[in-house]
Amino acid sequence: MPPPQYILDRQSVRAVDAAAINEYKIPAIVLMENAARGLADQALLMLEDAQASPAKVLIICGSGNNGGDGYALGRHLHNAGVKVTFVQLGQVRENTDAATNRNICLNMKIPEITFEDIDSHTSNDLIVDAIFGTGLDRPVAGLASDVINWINKQKTPVLAVDLPSGLDCDTGKPLGLAVKAECTVTFVARKPGMIAQGAEDYLGKVVVASIGAPIELIKRFGRLIE
């Protein structure tokens, strides 16, 4: 018999993270590292049929924790022999887990570009969307809108980190526009928007990856899928 499946909405995701850190004393950067390992497993599966050797991956990182997941993922892919390039969107705040992972990547000499240079990096085997996570609750605008439009014009497979950027976690509706992914690796549990009609056009295949949050928290804050 398969294990019970839970759903976590935006508020519950935050509650699980906070309780894992504050009650169970799991460092946030450990949760991020676990998320990255789950992402790396799926990314490497998607790269098995890559024509290039080494495979080339473009990881587009926002300034928050979703971007931090992207930087951590890039470390693992680089160590696996993948040619990784980061695209930095916005300034990562200092003294955050995202900044720690970005700094490690810079020390590893993994290349980083800005969106202005992205058209010179269009030959990729995989694009990783690590721009926005489940916290986004406002329409996408400005540079992020340009980047999402660019991603959706590419013929390269897209892996979304936790949720396709621009998709509302709770409703499954695009907040103006959203990334269309071939696969979404979501963390801890599925989100309500993932079972909404039409969301599959953005999500692609959904893989649930553990970040090491205690099952007690998932049961406390999640809703059991009947």
C-alpha positions in Angstrom: 0.0 0.0 0.0 1.4 3.4 -1.0 2.1 5.9 1.9 -0.5 8.6 2.5 -0.1 11.7 0.4 -0.5 15.2 1.9 -1.1 18.7 0.4 0.5 21.9 1.8 -0.8 25.3 0.9 1.3 28.5 1.0 0.7 29.2 4.7 1.4 25.5 5.6 4.7 25.4 3.7 5.9 28.4 5.8 4.7 26.7 9.0 6.5 23.4 8.2 9.7 25.3 7.4 9.5 27.4 10.6 8.7 24.5 12.8 11.5 22.3 11.3 14.0 25.1 12.0 12.7 26.4 15.4 11.2 23.2 17.0 13.4 20.5 15.6 16.5 22.7 15.3 17.2 21.7 11.7 19.4 24.4 10.2 17.7 26.0 7.2 20.7 25.5 5.1 20.4 21.7 5.7 16.8 21.8 4.4 18.1 23.7 1.3 20.9 21.2 0.8 18.4 18.3 0.9 16.2 20.1 -1.6 19.1 20.5 -3.9 19.9 16.8 -3.7 16.4 15.9 -4.8 16.6 18.4 -7.6 20.0 17.0 -8.8 18.6 13.5 -8.9 15.8 14.6 -11.3 18.1 16.9 -13.3 20.5 14.1 -14.0 17.7 11.8 -15.1 16.5 14.5 -17.5 20.1 14.8 -18.9 20.6 11.1 -19.6 19.7 11.6 -23.3 21.7 14.9 -23.7 23.5 15.1 -27.0 26.3 17.3 -25.7 29.2 16.0 -23.6 29.4 17.5 -21.1 25.7 18.3 -20.8 25.0 22.0 -20.5 22.5 23.4 -18.0 21.4 27.0 -17.5 20.1 27.7 -14.0 18.1 30.9 -13.7 18.2 32.0 -10.0 16.1 34.6 -8.2 17.2 36.5 -5.2 15.5 34.4 -2.5 15.5 30.8 -1.3 14.3 29.5 -4.6 17.4 30.9 -6.2 19.4 29.4 -3.3 18.1 26.0 -4.2 19.2 26.7 -7.8 22.7 27.6 -6.7 23.0 24.5 -4.5 21.7 22.4 -7.3 24.4 23.8 -9.6 27.1 22.7 -7.2 25.9 19.1 -7.4 25.6 19.2 -11.2 29.0 20.7 -11.6 30.5 17.9 -9.4 28.7 15.4 -11.6 30.5 16.7 -14.7 27.8 19.0 -16.0 28.7 22.3 -17.6 26.6 24.8 -15.5 26.0 28.5 -16.1 24.0 30.6 -13.6 21.8 33.6 -14.5 21.5 36.0 -11.6 18.2 37.8 -11.3 18.3 40.4 -8.6 20.7 40.9 -5.8 20.9 38.0 -3.3 20.7 39.3 0.3 23.9 39.0 2.3 24.1 36.5 5.2 21.4 34.3 3.8 21.5 30.6 2.9 21.0 31.7 -0.8 24.1 33.9 -0.5 26.1 31.2 1.1 25.4 28.8 -1.8 26.0 31.5 -4.4 29.4 32.3 -2.8 30.4 28.7 -2.8 29.6 28.5 -6.5 31.6 31.6 -7.3 34.5 30.2 -5.3 34.1 27.0 -7.5 34.4 29.3 -10.5 31.1 28.2 -11.9 30.2 30.9 -14.5 27.4 33.5 -13.8 25.9 35.9 -16.2 23.1 38.4 -16.2 19.9 38.3 -18.3 21.4 40.8 -20.7 23.9 38.1 -21.8 21.5 35.2 -22.0 21.1 35.1 -25.7 24.7 34.0 -26.0 23.8 31.0 -23.9 20.9 29.4 -25.8 22.5 26.1 -26.5 21.5 24.1 -23.4 20.3 20.6 -22.6 18.3 21.8 -19.7 17.0 25.1 -18.3 16.3 25.2 -14.5 13.7 27.7 -13.3 14.7 28.8 -9.8 13.2 32.3 -9.9 10.1 32.2 -7.6 8.8 29.6 -5.2 5.5 29.1 -3.4 5.6 32.5 -1.8 4.7 34.5 -4.9 1.3 36.0 -4.6 1.4 39.0 -6.9 1.4 39.4 -10.7 4.7 38.8 -12.4 6.2 42.1 -13.7 9.3 43.7 -15.0 12.5 41.7 -15.6 10.9 38.5 -14.2 8.2 38.8 -16.9 10.8 39.1 -19.6 12.7 36.1 -18.3 9.6 33.9 -18.1 8.7 34.9 -21.6 12.2 34.0 -22.8 12.1 30.6 -21.1 8.8 29.8 -22.6 10.1 30.6 -26.1 13.0 28.1 -25.8 12.8 24.5 -27.1 15.0 23.3 -24.3 13.3 21.1 -21.5 12.7 23.1 -18.3 12.9 21.8 -14.7 11.0 24.0 -12.2 12.2 24.3 -8.7 9.3 23.7 -6.2 6.8 25.4 -8.5 6.9 26.9 -12.0 7.7 30.6 -11.5 4.5 32.7 -11.8 2.1 29.9 -10.9 0.0 30.5 -7.8 0.7 27.9 -5.2 -2.8 27.7 -3.9 -5.0 28.2 -7.1 -2.8 26.8 -9.9 -3.5 29.9 -11.9 -0.7 31.9 -13.6 -0.1 35.3 -12.0 -0.2 37.0 -15.3 2.1 34.5 -16.8 4.1 31.4 -15.7 6.9 29.1 -16.7 5.8 26.0 -18.7 8.0 23.2 -17.3 8.6 19.7 -18.5 9.0 18.6 -14.9 8.5 20.2 -11.5 10.3 19.0 -8.4 8.2 20.2 -5.5 9.3 19.9 -1.9 7.8 18.1 1.1 4.3 17.7 -0.5 2.1 18.7 -3.4 0.5 22.1 -3.3 -3.2 22.8 -3.8 -2.6 24.5 -7.2 -1.0 21.4 -8.5 -4.3 19.5 -8.6 -6.2 22.4 -10.2 -7.6 22.0 -13.7 -5.1 23.4 -16.3 -2.1 23.5 -13.9 -0.6 20.4 -15.6 0.1 22.6 -18.7 2.6 24.5 -16.5 3.8 21.8 -14.2 4.6 18.9 -16.5 5.6 15.8 -14.5 5.5 16.4 -10.7 8.1 14.8 -8.5 7.8 15.3 -4.7 11.2 15.5 -3.0 11.9 15.3 0.7 13.9 18.1 2.4 14.2 16.2 5.7 11.2 17.9 7.4 9.8 15.5 10.1 6.7 13.6 9.0 5.0 14.9 12.2 5.1 18.4 10.8 3.6 17.3 7.5 0.8 15.5 9.3 0.2 18.6 11.6 0.1 21.2 8.9 -0.9 19.3 5.8 -4.2 18.1 4.4 -4.5 14.4 3.7 -5.4 13.6 0.0 -8.4 11.3 0.2 
